[in-house]
Amino acid sequence: MFPRTSEHNDPMSPNRNRTPRTVQFASFGDAGVLDIVEMPPPVAGPGEVVVEVLAAGVNHVEAFLRQGRFTDELPVDLPARQGTDFAGLVTSIGPGVTSFARGSEVLGHTSMASHATHIVVPQSHLVAKPPSLEWEVAGSLFLAGLAASEAIRRVRVNRGDTVVISAAAGGVGSMEAHLAMNAGATVIGTCGERNFDYLRQIGVKPVVYGDGLADRIREIAPRGVDAYIDNFGEYNKAVADDLGVSASRFQSSENRRDIELRAMRPGPEDVAAQTSTLARLAGLAAERKVRVLISGFYPFDQVREAFDDLEKKHSRGKVVLGMRPVDNSFHGLGGRKVRDIHESSA
């Protein structure tokens, strides 16, 4: 989805000197409060690098914070920036940087800043991008992948387990499904009927959510369910209890929220572990052991439309911003969602 020309791969290209821009919101509200504003050119300090962002994931928790939710857990000073995941090219390095050079292809994580054309990050927040990993996938791996990895760890998924994942077609749910299947588990995914074919394609047994869910799960898992990962809330804890899943092997949507909020403002003790998890996920994605569906790809200037898409809560896979897509008319689809095109042609 991105040009492979010398201009795009050469961090010293004169075409790179355009004024940096970032997404900002000056008040809490819906996606209409988002603006793209110019910012001073970033400068790398000791141990830091400047990255030209090529792709950045869009996440539900970012929308929640912009709406004014969870500010007790993660205070937001206005005006505020946003964005956690990113992938791009290193354009300059600060004193003491030894892991990356100008021109390095990287992916990483940052604190409420990645929805921008350029960012400054410590080198400890970056990993090298595998050559075979697509930019848009690399730019959307961190937050969803971290939440998925932590959920799989907490419910102790093992070979031979049967695991239920709610909202399994979403960005986090689909990553959880891949990680659970990599561990040797059978995965049952709750979803709407329109996502049945997608889940079957990735190896998940789909079951429609709603009244009678526990009985439908029993029909396809007569030997029982070992673990339950909830990405939706509402009735899923009651369903897990009905299925006899122990409390220690149930992961709630509130648990996921807490993981994501902490990842957006990590303590020093968190960074190394988070970057290590990202490196592992990048390797799995490059090997196609974790497959990330990009359901919506939006040019940077259409950030409001990207969040409108996400906040309907029905997108498959990930929604991603592309800061310099090669062809907006094709890859951005004029702001039209990939899933809508797929469904209208079905």
BALOBA-1460 file (C-alpha; in Angstrom, 3 decimals):
// residues 346
<rec num="1" residu="m" x="0.000" y="0.000" z="0.000"/>
<rec num="2" residu="f" x="3.033" y="2.262" z="0.013"/>
<rec num="3" residu="p" x="5.445" y="3.419" z="-2.693"/>
<rec num="4" residu="r" x="8.711" y="1.541" z="-3.037"/>
<rec num="5" residu="t" x="10.524" y="4.385" z="-4.791"/>
<rec num="6" residu="s" x="13.859" y="5.876" z="-3.758"/>
<rec num="7" residu="e" x="12.009" y="8.946" z="-2.491"/>
<rec num="8" residu="h" x="10.106" y="6.880" z="0.046"/>
<rec num="9" residu="n" x="13.046" y="4.756" z="1.181"/>
<rec num="10" residu="d" x="15.623" y="7.532" z="1.312"/>
<rec num="11" residu="p" x="15.338" y="9.398" z="4.622"/>
<rec num="12" residu="m" x="17.402" y="12.240" z="3.150"/>
<rec num="13" residu="s" x="15.012" y="12.882" z="0.233"/>
<rec num="14" residu="p" x="14.126" y="16.596" z="-0.053"/>
<rec num="15" residu="n" x="10.494" y="15.557" z="-0.385"/>
<rec num="16" residu="r" x="10.606" y="14.495" z="3.256"/>
<rec num="17" residu="n" x="10.937" y="18.076" z="4.515"/>
<rec num="18" residu="r" x="7.230" y="18.824" z="4.459"/>
<rec num="19" residu="t" x="5.867" y="20.376" z="7.652"/>
<rec num="20" residu="p" x="5.159" y="17.699" z="10.273"/>
<rec num="21" residu="r" x="1.533" y="17.301" z="11.298"/>
<rec num="22" residu="t" x="-0.261" y="15.569" z="14.137"/>
<rec num="23" residu="v" x="-3.806" y="14.681" z="15.175"/>
<rec num="24" residu="q" x="-5.053" y="16.715" z="18.122"/>
<rec num="25" residu="f" x="-8.283" y="17.248" z="20.051"/>
<rec num="26" residu="a" x="-8.940" y="20.341" z="22.161"/>
<rec num="27" residu="s" x="-12.176" y="19.093" z="23.758"/>
<rec num="28" residu="f" x="-13.764" y="15.751" z="24.529"/>
<rec num="29" residu="g" x="-16.342" y="14.436" z="22.094"/>
<rec num="30" residu="d" x="-16.980" y="12.355" z="19.014"/>
<rec num="31" residu="a" x="-14.642" y="12.066" z="16.054"/>
<rec num="32" residu="g" x="-15.627" y="15.539" z="14.924"/>
<rec num="33" residu="v" x="-13.367" y="17.092" z="17.590"/>
<rec num="34" residu="l" x="-10.271" y="15.653" z="15.888"/>
<rec num="35" residu="d" x="-8.101" y="18.101" z="13.971"/>
<rec num="36" residu="i" x="-4.839" y="17.751" z="12.092"/>
<rec num="37" residu="v" x="-2.461" y="20.553" z="13.060"/>
<rec num="38" residu="e" x="1.082" y="21.499" z="12.147"/>
<rec num="39" residu="m" x="3.759" y="20.879" z="14.751"/>
<rec num="40" residu="p" x="7.408" y="21.849" z="15.166"/>
<rec num="41" residu="p" x="9.872" y="19.452" z="13.531"/>
<rec num="42" residu="p" x="10.722" y="16.823" z="16.152"/>
<rec num="43" residu="v" x="14.302" y="16.601" z="17.433"/>
<rec num="44" residu="a" x="15.816" y="13.423" z="18.842"/>
<rec num="45" residu="g" x="17.381" y="13.698" z="22.277"/>
<rec num="46" residu="p" x="19.811" y="11.261" z="23.921"/>
<rec num="47" residu="g" x="18.733" y="7.677" z="23.280"/>
<rec num="48" residu="e" x="15.892" y="8.812" z="21.001"/>
<rec num="49" residu="v" x="15.088" y="8.606" z="17.310"/>
<rec num="50" residu="v" x="12.800" y="10.518" z="14.976"/>
<rec num="51" residu="v" x="10.503" y="8.253" z="12.969"/>
<rec num="52" residu="e" x="8.547" y="9.229" z="9.893"/>
<rec num="53" residu="v" x="5.303" y="7.348" z="10.503"/>
<rec num="54" residu="l" x="3.978" y="5.436" z="7.510"/>
<rec num="55" residu="a" x="1.120" y="3.547" z="9.190"/>
<rec num="56" residu="a" x="-0.581" y="3.742" z="12.572"/>
<rec num="57" residu="g" x="-3.312" y="1.572" z="14.053"/>
<rec num="58" residu="v" x="-6.618" y="2.981" z="15.283"/>
<rec num="59" residu="n" x="-7.876" y="1.540" z="18.573"/>
<rec num="60" residu="h" x="-11.122" y="1.605" z="20.551"/>
<rec num="61" residu="v" x="-9.445" y="2.737" z="23.759"/>
<rec num="62" residu="e" x="-8.106" y="5.820" z="21.939"/>
<rec num="63" residu="a" x="-11.674" y="6.723" z="21.010"/>
<rec num="64" residu="f" x="-12.815" y="6.155" z="24.593"/>
<rec num="65" residu="l" x="-10.185" y="8.552" z="25.937"/>
<rec num="66" residu="r" x="-11.103" y="11.181" z="23.363"/>
<rec num="67" residu="q" x="-14.730" y="10.826" z="24.477"/>
<rec num="68" residu="g" x="-13.646" y="11.669" z="28.035"/>
<rec num="69" residu="r" x="-13.930" y="8.150" z="29.442"/>
<rec num="70" residu="f" x="-11.376" y="6.569" z="31.817"/>
<rec num="71" residu="t" x="-9.737" y="9.901" z="32.654"/>
<rec num="72" residu="d" x="-9.526" y="8.827" z="36.294"/>
<rec num="73" residu="e" x="-7.321" y="5.929" z="35.247"/>
<rec num="74" residu="l" x="-5.418" y="7.860" z="32.581"/>
<rec num="75" residu="p" x="-5.679" y="11.673" z="32.932"/>
<rec num="76" residu="v" x="-5.745" y="13.586" z="29.652"/>
<rec num="77" residu="d" x="-4.597" y="17.204" z="29.463"/>
<rec num="78" residu="l" x="-6.192" y="19.198" z="26.643"/>
<rec num="79" residu="p" x="-5.266" y="19.799" z="23.919"/>
<rec num="80" residu="a" x="-4.160" y="16.183" z="23.566"/>
<rec num="81" residu="r" x="-2.650" y="13.996" z="20.885"/>
<rec num="82" residu="q" x="-3.422" y="10.343" z="20.297"/>
<rec num="83" residu="g" x="-2.131" y="7.080" z="18.826"/>
<rec num="84" residu="t" x="-0.118" y="4.192" z="20.249"/>
<rec num="85" residu="d" x="0.901" y="1.855" z="17.387"/>
<rec num="86" residu="f" x="3.084" y="2.826" z="14.448"/>
<rec num="87" residu="a" x="5.525" y="1.705" z="11.791"/>
<rec num="88" residu="g" x="7.864" y="3.869" z="9.780"/>
<rec num="89" residu="l" x="11.362" y="4.963" z="8.835"/>
<rec num="90" residu="v" x="14.038" y="6.384" z="11.136"/>
<rec num="91" residu="t" x="14.980" y="9.835" z="9.821"/>
<rec num="92" residu="s" x="17.416" y="10.943" z="12.538"/>
<rec num="93" residu="i" x="19.005" y="9.586" z="15.702"/>
<rec num="94" residu="g" x="20.066" y="11.213" z="18.936"/>
<rec num="95" residu="p" x="23.269" y="10.774" z="20.920"/>
<rec num="96" residu="g" x="23.801" y="7.286" z="22.271"/>
<rec num="97" residu="v" x="21.512" y="5.478" z="19.835"/>
<rec num="98" residu="t" x="23.138" y="2.210" z="18.810"/>
<rec num="99" residu="s" x="20.253" y="-0.044" z="17.775"/>
<rec num="100" residu="f" x="19.050" y="1.845" z="14.701"/>
<rec num="101" residu="a" x="20.429" y="4.011" z="11.925"/>
<rec num="102" residu="r" x="18.874" y="6.583" z="9.633"/>
<rec num="103" residu="g" x="16.741" y="4.730" z="7.127"/>
<rec num="104" residu="s" x="15.978" y="1.786" z="9.421"/>
<rec num="105" residu="e" x="12.510" y="0.271" z="8.945"/>
<rec num="106" residu="v" x="10.887" y="-0.030" z="12.367"/>
<rec num="107" residu="l" x="7.671" y="-0.586" z="14.236"/>
<rec num="108" residu="g" x="7.006" y="0.436" z="17.783"/>
<rec num="109" residu="h" x="4.829" y="1.935" z="20.488"/>
<rec num="110" residu="t" x="4.467" y="5.360" z="22.005"/>
<rec num="111" residu="s" x="2.271" y="7.273" z="24.434"/>
<rec num="112" residu="m" x="-0.593" y="9.125" z="22.723"/>
<rec num="113" residu="a" x="1.457" y="10.441" z="19.814"/>
<rec num="114" residu="s" x="1.589" y="8.070" z="16.822"/>
<rec num="115" residu="h" x="-1.214" y="9.617" z="14.779"/>
<rec num="116" residu="a" x="1.253" y="12.021" z="13.239"/>
<rec num="117" residu="t" x="3.593" y="12.254" z="10.293"/>
<rec num="118" residu="h" x="6.685" y="12.285" z="12.542"/>
<rec num="119" residu="i" x="7.319" y="11.325" z="16.166"/>
<rec num="120" residu="v" x="10.207" y="11.132" z="18.633"/>
<rec num="121" residu="v" x="10.528" y="7.872" z="20.572"/>
<rec num="122" residu="p" x="13.191" y="6.221" z="22.729"/>
<rec num="123" residu="q" x="15.055" y="3.476" z="20.892"/>
<rec num="124" residu="s" x="13.803" y="1.073" z="23.583"/>
<rec num="125" residu="h" x="10.282" y="1.402" z="22.134"/>
<rec num="126" residu="l" x="11.288" y="0.138" z="18.678"/>
<rec num="127" residu="v" x="11.920" y="-3.163" z="16.929"/>
<rec num="128" residu="a" x="13.218" y="-3.781" z="13.431"/>
<rec num="129" residu="k" x="10.476" y="-4.436" z="10.891"/>
<rec num="130" residu="p" x="10.840" y="-7.840" z="9.216"/>
<rec num="131" residu="p" x="11.231" y="-7.260" z="5.456"/>
<rec num="132" residu="s" x="8.222" y="-9.424" z="4.604"/>
<rec num="133" residu="l" x="5.874" y="-7.662" z="7.026"/>
<rec num="134" residu="e" x="3.481" y="-5.216" z="5.351"/>
<rec num="135" residu="w" x="3.647" y="-1.646" z="6.617"/>
<rec num="136" residu="e" x="-0.044" y="-1.441" z="7.466"/>
<rec num="137" residu="v" x="0.124" y="-4.664" z="9.509"/>
<rec num="138" residu="a" x="3.316" y="-3.569" z="11.246"/>
<rec num="139" residu="g" x="1.712" y="-0.256" z="12.168"/>
<rec num="140" residu="s" x="-1.289" y="-1.904" z="13.816"/>
<rec num="141" residu="l" x="0.321" y="-4.694" z="15.838"/>
<rec num="142" residu="f" x="1.220" y="-3.245" z="19.195"/>
<rec num="143" residu="l" x="-1.844" y="-2.437" z="21.299"/>
<rec num="144" residu="a" x="-4.140" y="-5.180" z="20.001"/>
<rec num="145" residu="g" x="-1.285" y="-7.665" z="20.014"/>
<rec num="146" residu="l" x="-0.233" y="-6.798" z="23.553"/>
<rec num="147" residu="a" x="-3.806" y="-7.154" z="24.845"/>
<rec num="148" residu="a" x="-4.208" y="-10.457" z="22.997"/>
<rec num="149" residu="s" x="-0.896" y="-11.853" z="24.233"/>
<rec num="150" residu="e" x="-1.669" y="-10.912" z="27.817"/>
<rec num="151" residu="a" x="-5.156" y="-12.455" z="27.632"/>
<rec num="152" residu="i" x="-3.749" y="-15.753" z="26.328"/>
<rec num="153" residu="r" x="-1.135" y="-15.753" z="29.089"/>
<rec num="154" residu="r" x="-3.613" y="-14.957" z="31.865"/>
<rec num="155" residu="v" x="-6.076" y="-17.733" z="30.982"/>
<rec num="156" residu="r" x="-3.170" y="-20.175" z="30.533"/>
<rec num="157" residu="v" x="-4.051" y="-21.539" z="27.101"/>
<rec num="158" residu="n" x="-2.535" y="-24.987" z="26.539"/>
<rec num="159" residu="r" x="-2.501" y="-27.587" z="23.806"/>
<rec num="160" residu="g" x="-5.811" y="-29.443" z="23.688"/>
<rec num="161" residu="d" x="-7.818" y="-26.677" z="25.372"/>
<rec num="162" residu="t" x="-11.113" y="-25.376" z="24.047"/>
<rec num="163" residu="v" x="-11.228" y="-21.584" z="24.300"/>
<rec num="164" residu="v" x="-14.185" y="-19.271" z="23.693"/>
<rec num="165" residu="i" x="-13.371" y="-15.767" z="22.460"/>
<rec num="166" residu="s" x="-16.121" y="-13.162" z="22.268"/>
<rec num="167" residu="a" x="-16.043" y="-10.607" z="19.430"/>
<rec num="168" residu="a" x="-13.549" y="-12.949" z="17.797"/>
<rec num="169" residu="a" x="-13.606" y="-11.173" z="14.427"/>
<rec num="170" residu="g" x="-12.339" y="-7.892" z="15.884"/>
<rec num="171" residu="g" x="-8.762" y="-6.670" z="15.960"/>
<rec num="172" residu="v" x="-7.919" y="-8.057" z="19.408"/>
<rec num="173" residu="g" x="-10.206" y="-11.090" z="19.197"/>
<rec num="174" residu="s" x="-8.744" y="-12.327" z="15.924"/>
<rec num="175" residu="m" x="-5.195" y="-11.996" z="17.288"/>
<rec num="176" residu="e" x="-6.228" y="-13.911" z="20.406"/>
<rec num="177" residu="a" x="-7.657" y="-16.616" z="18.180"/>
<rec num="178" residu="h" x="-4.424" y="-16.970" z="16.197"/>
<rec num="179" residu="l" x="-2.292" y="-17.060" z="19.341"/>
<rec num="180" residu="a" x="-4.562" y="-19.647" z="20.967"/>
<rec num="181" residu="m" x="-4.496" y="-21.845" z="17.860"/>
<rec num="182" residu="n" x="-0.709" y="-21.510" z="17.703"/>
<rec num="183" residu="a" x="-0.673" y="-22.892" z="21.254"/>
<rec num="184" residu="g" x="-2.660" y="-25.922" z="20.108"/>
<rec num="185" residu="a" x="-6.128" y="-24.908" z="21.324"/>
<rec num="186" residu="t" x="-9.479" y="-25.224" z="19.602"/>
<rec num="187" residu="v" x="-11.121" y="-21.803" z="19.354"/>
<rec num="188" residu="i" x="-14.836" y="-21.017" z="19.367"/>
<rec num="189" residu="g" x="-15.555" y="-17.432" z="18.394"/>
<rec num="190" residu="t" x="-18.740" y="-15.498" z="19.122"/>
<rec num="191" residu="c" x="-19.747" y="-13.029" z="16.428"/>
<rec num="192" residu="g" x="-22.547" y="-11.862" z="14.172"/>
<rec num="193" residu="e" x="-23.526" y="-14.172" z="11.343"/>
<rec num="194" residu="r" x="-21.884" y="-11.949" z="8.727"/>
<rec num="195" residu="n" x="-18.494" y="-12.893" z="10.221"/>
<rec num="196" residu="f" x="-18.996" y="-16.661" z="10.122"/>
<rec num="197" residu="d" x="-17.144" y="-17.173" z="6.843"/>
<rec num="198" residu="y" x="-14.211" y="-15.037" z="7.960"/>
<rec num="199" residu="l" x="-13.783" y="-16.940" z="11.231"/>
<rec num="200" residu="r" x="-14.039" y="-20.293" z="9.473"/>
<rec num="201" residu="q" x="-11.340" y="-19.181" z="7.042"/>
<rec num="202" residu="i" x="-8.888" y="-18.542" z="9.889"/>
<rec num="203" residu="g" x="-9.734" y="-21.797" z="11.656"/>
<rec num="204" residu="v" x="-12.217" y="-20.610" z="14.297"/>
<rec num="205" residu="k" x="-15.576" y="-22.278" z="14.970"/>
<rec num="206" residu="p" x="-18.137" y="-19.448" z="14.848"/>
<rec num="207" residu="v" x="-21.246" y="-19.199" z="17.018"/>
<rec num="208" residu="v" x="-23.720" y="-16.341" z="16.948"/>
<rec num="209" residu="y" x="-23.961" y="-14.265" z="20.100"/>
<rec num="210" residu="g" x="-27.195" y="-13.463" z="21.954"/>
<rec num="211" residu="d" x="-29.779" y="-15.382" z="23.958"/>
<rec num="212" residu="g" x="-29.037" y="-19.093" z="24.254"/>
<rec num="213" residu="l" x="-25.307" y="-18.631" z="23.627"/>
<rec num="214" residu="a" x="-24.206" y="-21.139" z="26.280"/>
<rec num="215" residu="d" x="-26.374" y="-23.869" z="24.754"/>
<rec num="216" residu="r" x="-25.031" y="-23.191" z="21.270"/>
<rec num="217" residu="i" x="-21.472" y="-23.420" z="22.578"/>
<rec num="218" residu="r" x="-22.233" y="-26.744" z="24.278"/>
<rec num="219" residu="e" x="-23.475" y="-28.133" z="20.966"/>
<rec num="220" residu="i" x="-20.078" y="-27.620" z="19.339"/>
<rec num="221" residu="a" x="-18.001" y="-28.250" z="22.488"/>
<rec num="222" residu="p" x="-19.629" y="-31.279" z="24.112"/>
<rec num="223" residu="r" x="-16.502" y="-31.955" z="26.187"/>
<rec num="224" residu="g" x="-16.668" y="-28.514" z="27.769"/>
<rec num="225" residu="v" x="-14.828" y="-25.204" z="27.638"/>
<rec num="226" residu="d" x="-11.494" y="-24.636" z="29.382"/>
<rec num="227" residu="a" x="-11.078" y="-20.858" z="29.062"/>
<rec num="228" residu="y" x="-13.133" y="-17.845" z="28.044"/>
<rec num="229" residu="i" x="-11.811" y="-14.488" z="26.781"/>
<rec num="230" residu="d" x="-14.339" y="-11.663" z="26.630"/>
<rec num="231" residu="n" x="-13.848" y="-8.625" z="24.388"/>
<rec num="232" residu="f" x="-17.432" y="-7.384" z="24.552"/>
<rec num="233" residu="g" x="-18.738" y="-7.333" z="28.130"/>
<rec num="234" residu="e" x="-22.414" y="-7.549" z="29.023"/>
<rec num="235" residu="y" x="-23.539" y="-11.180" z="29.426"/>
<rec num="236" residu="n" x="-20.274" y="-13.030" z="28.738"/>
<rec num="237" residu="k" x="-19.284" y="-13.576" z="32.388"/>
<rec num="238" residu="a" x="-22.654" y="-15.232" z="33.020"/>
<rec num="239" residu="v" x="-22.145" y="-17.430" z="29.950"/>
<rec num="240" residu="a" x="-18.675" y="-18.450" z="31.132"/>
<rec num="241" residu="d" x="-20.101" y="-19.324" z="34.570"/>
<rec num="242" residu="d" x="-22.890" y="-21.339" z="32.933"/>
<rec num="243" residu="l" x="-20.261" y="-23.276" z="30.982"/>
<rec num="244" residu="g" x="-18.334" y="-24.056" z="34.165"/>
<rec num="245" residu="v" x="-15.246" y="-21.994" z="33.289"/>
<rec num="246" residu="s" x="-13.220" y="-21.263" z="36.414"/>
<rec num="247" residu="a" x="-12.763" y="-17.630" z="37.417"/>
<rec num="248" residu="s" x="-9.000" y="-17.951" z="37.001"/>
<rec num="249" residu="r" x="-9.442" y="-18.836" z="33.325"/>
<rec num="250" residu="f" x="-11.870" y="-16.037" z="32.457"/>
<rec num="251" residu="q" x="-10.526" y="-12.783" z="31.009"/>
<rec num="252" residu="s" x="-12.996" y="-9.891" z="31.077"/>
<rec num="253" residu="s" x="-13.281" y="-6.892" z="28.800"/>
<rec num="254" residu="e" x="-12.408" y="-4.779" z="31.857"/>
<rec num="255" residu="n" x="-9.128" y="-6.695" z="32.174"/>
<rec num="256" residu="r" x="-8.404" y="-5.894" z="28.536"/>
<rec num="257" residu="r" x="-9.177" y="-2.200" z="29.082"/>
<rec num="258" residu="d" x="-6.749" y="-2.051" z="32.000"/>
<rec num="259" residu="i" x="-3.983" y="-3.671" z="29.917"/>
<rec num="260" residu="e" x="-4.499" y="-1.183" z="27.108"/>
<rec num="261" residu="l" x="-4.628" y="1.872" z="29.386"/>
<rec num="262" residu="r" x="-1.416" y="0.845" z="31.097"/>
<rec num="263" residu="a" x="0.249" y="0.284" z="27.731"/>
<rec num="264" residu="m" x="-0.613" y="3.840" z="26.725"/>
<rec num="265" residu="r" x="1.301" y="5.252" z="29.715"/>
<rec num="266" residu="p" x="3.809" y="2.523" z="30.577"/>
<rec num="267" residu="g" x="6.085" y="2.661" z="33.559"/>
<rec num="268" residu="p" x="9.826" y="2.115" z="33.036"/>
<rec num="269" residu="e" x="9.436" y="-1.488" z="34.181"/>
<rec num="270" residu="d" x="6.819" y="-2.141" z="31.452"/>
<rec num="271" residu="v" x="8.668" y="-0.951" z="28.363"/>
<rec num="272" residu="a" x="11.173" y="-3.766" z="27.914"/>
<rec num="273" residu="a" x="8.493" y="-6.446" z="28.271"/>
<rec num="274" residu="q" x="6.149" y="-4.639" z="25.881"/>
<rec num="275" residu="t" x="8.843" y="-4.191" z="23.251"/>
<rec num="276" residu="s" x="9.803" y="-7.851" z="23.591"/>
<rec num="277" residu="t" x="6.167" y="-8.847" z="23.046"/>
<rec num="278" residu="l" x="5.993" y="-6.606" z="19.975"/>
<rec num="279" residu="a" x="9.133" y="-8.207" z="18.517"/>
<rec num="280" residu="r" x="7.625" y="-11.662" z="18.989"/>
<rec num="281" residu="l" x="4.357" y="-10.597" z="17.363"/>
<rec num="282" residu="a" x="6.192" y="-9.037" z="14.428"/>
<rec num="283" residu="g" x="8.000" y="-12.324" z="13.851"/>
<rec num="284" residu="l" x="4.770" y="-14.319" z="14.030"/>
<rec num="285" residu="a" x="3.029" y="-11.919" z="11.651"/>
<rec num="286" residu="a" x="5.945" y="-12.033" z="9.200"/>
<rec num="287" residu="e" x="5.746" y="-15.838" z="9.242"/>
<rec num="288" residu="r" x="1.945" y="-15.646" z="8.760"/>
<rec num="289" residu="k" x="1.374" y="-17.463" z="12.046"/>
<rec num="290" residu="v" x="-0.621" y="-14.430" z="13.141"/>
<rec num="291" residu="r" x="-2.679" y="-12.938" z="10.332"/>
<rec num="292" residu="v" x="-3.975" y="-9.411" z="10.721"/>
<rec num="293" residu="l" x="-6.903" y="-8.433" z="8.524"/>
<rec num="294" residu="i" x="-6.905" y="-4.734" z="7.639"/>
<rec num="295" residu="s" x="-10.620" y="-4.027" z="7.306"/>
<rec num="296" residu="g" x="-10.300" y="-0.283" z="6.819"/>
<rec num="297" residu="f" x="-7.327" y="1.669" z="5.477"/>
<rec num="298" residu="y" x="-7.624" y="5.447" z="5.566"/>
<rec num="299" residu="p" x="-5.337" y="8.253" z="4.416"/>
<rec num="300" residu="f" x="-4.101" y="10.381" z="7.300"/>
<rec num="301" residu="d" x="-6.381" y="13.289" z="6.367"/>
<rec num="302" residu="q" x="-9.401" y="11.005" z="6.859"/>
<rec num="303" residu="v" x="-8.723" y="10.303" z="10.535"/>
<rec num="304" residu="r" x="-12.261" y="11.323" z="11.488"/>
<rec num="305" residu="e" x="-13.707" y="8.818" z="9.030"/>
<rec num="306" residu="a" x="-11.372" y="6.118" z="10.359"/>
<rec num="307" residu="f" x="-12.705" y="6.583" z="13.882"/>
<rec num="308" residu="d" x="-16.297" y="6.736" z="12.668"/>
<rec num="309" residu="d" x="-15.665" y="3.320" z="11.112"/>
<rec num="310" residu="l" x="-14.076" y="1.908" z="14.252"/>
<rec num="311" residu="e" x="-16.662" y="3.255" z="16.673"/>
<rec num="312" residu="k" x="-19.493" y="1.358" z="15.021"/>
<rec num="313" residu="k" x="-17.874" y="-1.635" z="16.795"/>
<rec num="314" residu="h" x="-18.492" y="-4.023" z="13.928"/>
<rec num="315" residu="s" x="-15.226" y="-3.878" z="11.998"/>
<rec num="316" residu="r" x="-13.297" y="-7.036" z="11.304"/>
<rec num="317" residu="g" x="-9.608" y="-6.943" z="12.039"/>
<rec num="318" residu="k" x="-7.903" y="-3.583" z="12.245"/>
<rec num="319" residu="v" x="-8.543" y="-0.045" z="11.053"/>
<rec num="320" residu="v" x="-5.325" y="1.730" z="10.042"/>
<rec num="321" residu="l" x="-4.180" y="5.228" z="9.066"/>
<rec num="322" residu="g" x="-1.719" y="5.492" z="6.181"/>
<rec num="323" residu="m" x="0.316" y="8.683" z="6.264"/>
<rec num="324" residu="r" x="1.592" y="8.400" z="2.683"/>
<rec num="325" residu="p" x="-0.352" y="5.709" z="0.790"/>
<rec num="326" residu="v" x="0.685" y="5.334" z="-2.816"/>
<rec num="327" residu="d" x="-2.861" y="5.570" z="-4.184"/>
<rec num="328" residu="n" x="-5.631" y="6.899" z="-1.984"/>
<rec num="329" residu="s" x="-8.302" y="6.247" z="-4.605"/>
<rec num="330" residu="f" x="-7.603" y="2.510" z="-4.428"/>
<rec num="331" residu="h" x="-6.180" y="1.729" z="-1.021"/>
<rec num="332" residu="g" x="-8.143" y="4.330" z="0.896"/>
<rec num="333" residu="l" x="-11.170" y="3.345" z="-1.183"/>
<rec num="334" residu="g" x="-12.350" y="6.929" z="-0.986"/>
<rec num="335" residu="g" x="-13.016" y="6.459" z="2.729"/>
<rec num="336" residu="r" x="-15.226" y="3.470" z="1.992"/>
<rec num="337" residu="k" x="-14.774" y="0.512" z="4.301"/>
<rec num="338" residu="v" x="-13.295" y="-2.667" z="2.910"/>
<rec num="339" residu="r" x="-15.852" y="-4.801" z="4.711"/>
<rec num="340" residu="d" x="-18.725" y="-2.891" z="3.103"/>
<rec num="341" residu="i" x="-17.306" y="-3.501" z="-0.370"/>
<rec num="342" residu="h" x="-16.907" y="-7.199" z="0.434"/>
<rec num="343" residu="e" x="-20.448" y="-7.493" z="1.764"/>
<rec num="344" residu="s" x="-22.086" y="-5.524" z="-1.037"/>
<rec num="345" residu="s" x="-20.528" y="-7.877" z="-3.593"/>
<rec num="346" residu="a" x="-21.408" y="-11.055" z="-1.706"/>
